[in-house]
Amino acid sequence: MNQKNCSKTSRSSIFKMAESEGESREGKRAETIYVTGSARLPDSVTESVGVKNMQMGWEVNTENNKVTDVLCTLTLYELLPKSFLFSLFVGYSLGDGIEGKVNEIDSRCQISFKKSLIACVEDTYNNFLKYLKRSKQ
């Protein structure tokens, strides 16, 4: 199979996988929300990439509070691999709190902006909690 066909197959498989992951037990598309957070970056990172803040966003299934997708501005600058963020968050239930994920970041990340990453995760989680509070009113 040539590379062009392989790319088409991979994209097709990814879309099918995403569709099946987004379906609830009844076969309907699960409801999701998108929450974001931000944190200031250290001067050393700001100088190299030209931005002062990082942002993170989570797509969250509202039926089970599990993260279904994650985005971060630092993946654009190749400072943080998207696969690393996926391994941390996709499939994680935010109902379990964020302290375990903060500890995991602390032990797995050896980066100059670790404190900023943790602050961004905590801000995103706090915005999720604000959403939950508003949605119950």
C-alpha angles and dihedrals in degrees: 000000000000123000094255093056091044090056092051091049092048093050091048091050092048092052092048091049092048091049093050093046089052095055122098126217091275092057094251124123110270118242113249137185130202119225127182140193138180143203138186117259124225116262092250091060093040090056093051099045102025098233128107100203139040124216130201130191133193127197104213129194105231093207095063104007091238121149109243099177139009133200131184132180091227091066087066090059091045091240093120125030115235088220089061092053090047091053090052101045118012108101093013117131111227087205086078091066128241104263093090091052091048089053090048092052090048092054099037101040122076097174135128092242099048093122090051091049091051091047090050092050091049091048091050091049092048089052088052089053090050089053091051091050092049093046092055093055 
